[in-house]
Amino acid sequence: MKKLIPTALASLALLQVISVQAQTTAHTDPVGFINLTIKGANPDPAFTALSVPMISPVLYSGQFDGGAGFVLTDSSANWTADQINAFKARDGNNDATHYLEVTNHTDNTKVGLIVKIFDATSTTLTAQVDVSDLDGASYTIRKYQTLGGLFKDKVGVAGGLKAGSGANDADRVYKLGPDGAGGVEWFTYYYETGRSGGAWKRIGSSDPMDDVAIAHDEGLIVRRIEAGDVELTVPGGVKSNTAHKEILPGFNFVSVSYPVNKTLSELGLYTGDSTSGVAGGSDVSADGVDRVYYLNDEGSFDMFYYFIPARSGTESWQKFGVPSVNQNDFELKAGRPIVVNRRVNSSFEWTLISPIASN
């Protein structure tokens, strides 16, 4: 399960200047692609928020026959040394490069759960969280999308992201990464050119960052300093199981996980119970009323909340500044992340059913 402690989004200062556009081609077939547009400078740098809700091929399928603490056992696996090294590899940020997804379990609420893999032996996997309750679960292993793979053939070339000898001369990609203290912070990446060729780098590190993992349920920000949009086509599979995300107090920069448009009501963020979904209320400014921010086509934020009338009226999603208008059918475009501002001092697990039936 992805955990996000969004201290880096304590204010929306950076996000306030984002503009975003995304066009999507999705299929009912589990394999497809998404087309994303990264806006060009006009003339100031342009900021685009995007997500990549496409997944990599299955590398292994199996069933756990044991589990204790953070370690799961599949005695039938017998993985090779190459597989073990791949599963336990870390990216340039020392984060996981592979994950397991639960595909079948006696507890149906666990189906679709995603857990990072931090270590492996020939028959065991060490996970990010306590997974002792997954004994008997069927699962798959996949590799995360990567920074280098996402922008492959789309950097340092005509019609692509601008490369440079330093961050000030190149387009940048902002991504939340581990801060080493249990939280996250903004990491800034750029494609650096040099005598030995090019590579993705991160400000503050000299290590190559091509392998930085990108999850299908997180958001990215691209800062483009040259005119001209960059058209990005990302192929891949579509998650066929339920998506699970932990929404923590504060700002959560997350995606919808699937390459399809969704209305506010279809997101399932409001459940009527603030322990399992966002908290509503009659006044968006009141303490304890959660908010959802969405970047519109004009590059400004729309702020939504779930309206619960104090006396009379109908419950519905409403947009700040547009009172008494039902926004349940407001459509959020695929490939565009949202910010969930949890203003209640407790977390909840957001579950979203896949538009594609699982086999």
C-alpha positions in Angstrom: 0.0 0.0 0.0 1.3 3.4 -0.9 1.7 5.7 2.1 2.0 9.4 1.4 2.8 11.9 4.1 2.4 15.1 2.1 4.4 17.6 4.1 5.8 18.9 0.9 2.3 20.0 -0.1 1.7 21.9 3.2 0.8 24.9 1.0 -0.3 24.9 -2.7 2.3 27.5 -3.6 4.0 25.4 -6.3 0.8 23.8 -7.5 -0.9 27.2 -7.9 1.0 27.9 -11.1 0.4 24.6 -12.9 -1.4 24.3 -16.2 -2.4 20.9 -17.4 -3.9 19.2 -20.4 -4.4 15.5 -21.0 -6.1 13.6 -23.8 -6.8 10.0 -23.4 -7.3 6.9 -25.5 -8.4 4.0 -23.3 -9.7 0.6 -24.3 -12.0 -1.9 -22.6 -9.1 -4.4 -23.3 -6.6 -4.6 -20.5 -3.8 -3.3 -22.7 -3.9 0.2 -24.2 -2.2 3.6 -24.1 -2.7 7.1 -22.9 -1.8 10.3 -24.7 -0.6 13.2 -22.5 0.1 16.8 -23.5 2.9 18.6 -21.7 2.3 22.3 -22.2 5.0 24.6 -23.7 6.2 27.9 -22.4 4.1 30.9 -23.4 6.4 32.8 -22.9 6.9 32.0 -19.1 7.7 28.4 -18.1 4.6 26.2 -18.2 3.7 23.7 -15.5 1.8 20.5 -16.3 0.5 18.1 -13.8 0.1 14.5 -15.0 -0.1 10.9 -13.9 0.7 7.7 -15.7 -2.0 5.2 -15.0 -0.4 2.4 -17.1 1.3 -0.6 -15.7 4.1 -2.9 -16.8 3.8 -6.5 -17.7 3.5 -9.3 -15.1 6.9 -10.7 -14.3 5.7 -13.5 -12.0 2.5 -15.0 -10.7 2.2 -17.2 -7.7 0.5 -17.9 -4.3 1.9 -17.3 -0.9 1.8 -20.3 1.5 3.3 -18.4 4.5 3.5 -15.0 6.0 5.0 -13.5 9.1 5.5 -9.8 9.7 7.0 -8.2 6.7 8.1 -11.5 5.0 5.9 -13.6 2.7 6.8 -17.1 1.5 6.1 -18.8 -1.8 7.8 -22.2 -1.5 7.0 -22.9 -5.1 8.8 -19.9 -6.5 12.5 -20.9 -6.6 13.5 -17.6 -8.2 16.8 -17.4 -10.0 19.6 -15.1 -8.9 18.7 -12.6 -11.6 15.1 -12.5 -10.5 16.1 -12.0 -6.9 18.5 -9.2 -7.8 15.8 -7.5 -9.9 13.1 -7.8 -7.2 15.2 -6.4 -4.4 16.9 -3.7 -6.5 16.5 0.0 -5.4 16.3 3.0 -7.6 18.4 6.1 -7.5 16.4 7.3 -4.5 16.8 4.0 -2.6 13.2 3.2 -3.2 11.6 0.0 -4.4 11.7 -0.8 -8.2 9.2 -3.7 -8.0 5.9 -4.4 -6.3 3.4 -7.2 -5.7 -0.3 -7.0 -6.3 -2.8 -9.2 -4.6 -5.0 -10.8 -7.2 -7.1 -13.2 -5.1 -7.7 -13.5 -1.4 -10.3 -14.9 1.0 -10.8 -11.3 2.1 -12.0 -9.6 -1.0 -11.1 -6.2 0.4 -7.5 -7.0 0.0 -7.7 -7.8 -3.7 -5.9 -5.2 -5.7 -3.7 -4.2 -2.8 -0.2 -3.1 -3.9 2.9 -3.4 -1.7 6.5 -2.4 -2.5 9.1 -5.1 -2.5 12.3 -4.3 -0.5 14.1 -7.6 -0.5 13.9 -11.2 -1.8 15.3 -14.7 -1.5 14.6 -17.7 -3.7 11.2 -18.2 -2.0 10.5 -15.1 0.1 9.7 -11.4 -0.4 10.2 -8.7 2.2 7.5 -6.1 1.8 7.2 -2.4 2.8 4.4 -3.1 5.4 3.3 -5.9 7.7 1.9 -8.5 5.3 1.3 -11.5 7.6 -2.4 -11.4 6.7 -1.7 -12.2 3.1 -0.9 -15.9 3.7 -2.7 -17.8 1.0 -3.1 -14.9 -1.4 -2.5 -15.1 -5.1 -0.3 -12.4 -6.4 1.6 -10.9 -9.3 5.0 -9.1 -9.4 5.5 -6.1 -11.7 8.2 -3.5 -12.2 7.3 0.2 -11.7 7.4 2.5 -14.6 10.6 4.6 -14.6 11.5 8.1 -15.3 13.8 7.1 -18.2 11.2 4.8 -19.6 8.4 7.3 -19.4 10.3 9.9 -21.4 12.2 7.5 -23.7 12.8 9.1 -27.1 11.1 12.3 -25.8 14.0 14.2 -24.3 16.8 16.1 -26.0 15.2 15.8 -29.4 12.9 17.9 -31.5 9.4 17.9 -30.1 10.6 16.5 -26.8 11.7 17.8 -23.4 14.7 20.1 -23.4 17.9 18.7 -22.1 20.8 20.8 -20.7 24.1 20.9 -19.0 22.3 21.9 -15.7 18.9 22.2 -14.2 18.5 25.9 -15.2 19.0 25.0 -18.9 16.6 22.1 -19.0 12.9 21.2 -18.6 12.3 19.7 -15.1 10.2 17.0 -13.6 9.1 17.3 -10.0 8.2 14.1 -8.1 7.6 13.4 -4.4 10.2 11.2 -2.9 11.3 9.8 0.5 12.9 12.4 2.7 14.7 9.8 4.9 12.6 10.6 7.9 9.3 8.8 7.1 7.9 11.6 5.0 8.3 12.9 1.5 9.8 16.0 -0.2 9.9 17.4 -3.7 12.7 16.0 -5.8 13.7 17.8 -9.0 14.9 15.9 -12.1 16.3 17.1 -15.4 18.0 15.4 -18.3 21.7 16.3 -18.3 23.9 16.3 -21.4 27.6 15.8 -21.2 30.7 14.3 -22.9 29.7 10.7 -21.9 26.2 11.1 -23.2 23.0 12.0 -21.4 21.3 10.8 -18.2 18.5 11.8 -15.9 19.9 13.6 -12.8 18.4 14.9 -9.6 19.3 18.2 -8.1 21.4 17.4 -5.0 22.7 14.1 -6.3 25.3 13.1 -8.9 23.9 9.6 -9.4 22.0 8.7 -12.5 18.2 8.7 -12.1 16.9 6.9 -15.2 15.6 4.1 -13.0 13.5 6.2 -10.6 10.2 4.4 -10.0 7.0 6.1 -11.0 3.8 4.5 -9.6 0.5 4.6 -11.5 -1.2 6.2 -8.5 1.0 9.3 -8.0 1.2 12.7 -9.6 4.1 14.4 -11.4 4.7 18.0 -12.3 6.6 19.0 -15.5 8.1 22.4 -15.9 8.8 23.3 -19.5 10.9 26.3 -20.5 10.6 26.1 -24.3 7.7 26.9 -26.5 5.8 24.0 -28.1 3.8 21.3 -26.5 5.3 17.8 -26.0 3.0 15.0 -26.9 3.6 11.8 -24.9 2.2 8.4 -25.6 2.5 5.9 -22.8 1.5 2.3 -23.6 0.9 -0.4 -21.0 -1.6 -2.5 -19.2 -4.6 -1.2 -17.2 -5.0 -2.3 -13.6 -7.9 -4.7 -13.5 -8.3 -4.9 -9.7 -9.5 -2.4 -7.1 -7.1 0.5 -6.4 -6.3 1.1 -2.8 -4.7 4.4 -1.5 -4.2 5.7 2.0 -5.3 9.3 2.3 -3.4 10.9 5.2 -4.1 14.2 7.0 -2.8 17.1 4.9 -2.3 17.3 1.2 -2.3 14.1 -0.9 -1.1 14.3 -4.5 -2.7 11.3 -6.1 -4.0 9.9 -9.4 -7.2 8.0 -10.2 -5.1 4.9 -11.2 -7.0 4.1 -14.4 -6.8 5.7 -17.9 -10.4 6.7 -18.0 -12.4 9.9 -17.1 -14.2 9.9 -13.8 -16.9 12.1 -12.3 -16.6 13.3 -8.8 -19.3 10.9 -7.6 -17.7 8.0 -9.4 -14.5 8.5 -7.5 -16.1 7.1 -4.3 -14.3 9.6 -2.1 -17.4 10.4 -0.2 -18.9 7.4 1.6 -21.0 9.0 4.3 -18.5 8.0 6.9 -15.5 10.2 7.6 -13.5 7.1 8.7 -13.7 5.6 5.2 -13.9 8.7 3.0 -13.7 12.5 2.9 -15.6 14.5 5.5 -18.4 16.7 4.2 -20.1 19.7 5.7 -22.3 22.8 5.1 -19.3 25.2 5.0 -16.1 24.4 3.1 -14.2 26.8 5.4 -15.3 25.0 8.6 -12.7 22.9 10.4 -13.0 19.2 9.5 -14.4 19.6 6.0 -12.1 18.0 3.5 -11.4 19.5 0.1 -10.5 18.1 -3.4 -8.4 20.3 -5.8 -8.5 19.8 -9.5 -6.5 21.7 -12.2 -8.8 22.8 -15.0 -8.0 23.4 -18.6 -7.3 27.1 -17.9 -4.5 26.1 -15.4 -6.3 27.2 -12.2 -7.6 25.2 -9.4 -11.2 24.2 -8.9 -11.9 23.4 -5.3 -14.6 21.0 -4.4 -16.2 19.7 -1.2 -19.1 17.5 -0.3 -22.0 19.7 0.8 -24.2 18.5 3.6 -27.0 21.1 4.3 -27.3 22.3 7.8 -31.1 22.5 7.5 -32.6 22.1 4.1 -31.2 21.2 0.7 -29.7 18.2 -1.1 -26.4 16.7 -0.4 -23.9 16.8 -3.4 -20.5 17.7 -4.5 -20.2 21.5 -4.8 -17.5 23.8 -6.1 -16.2 26.6 -4.1 -17.5 29.9 -5.4 -20.5 28.2 -7.2 -23.0 27.6 -4.4 -26.1 25.4 -4.7 -25.0 23.8 -7.9 -24.8 20.0 -7.9 -21.3 18.9 -9.2 -21.7 15.2 -8.9 -21.3 14.8 -12.6 -18.2 17.0 -12.9 -15.8 15.1 -15.0 -12.1 14.7 -14.2 -9.9 13.9 -17.2 -7.7 10.8 -17.2 -4.0 11.3 -16.7 -4.6 14.3 -14.5 -3.9 13.9 -10.7 -5.9 15.5 -7.9 -5.0 16.9 -4.5 -7.0 15.6 -1.6 -6.8 17.9 1.3 -7.6 15.8 4.3 -8.5 18.3 7.1 -9.6 15.6 9.6 -6.8 14.3 11.8 -7.1 10.7 10.7 -6.4 8.7 7.6 -8.7 6.5 5.5 -8.2 4.0 2.7 -9.7 5.2 -0.6 -10.8 2.3 -2.8 -11.7 2.7 -6.4 -13.1 -0.1 -8.6 -11.4 -0.8 -11.9 -13.4 -0.1 -15.1 -12.1 -3.5 -16.4 -13.4 -6.7 -14.8 -10.7 -8.8 -13.2 -10.3 -12.4 -14.6 
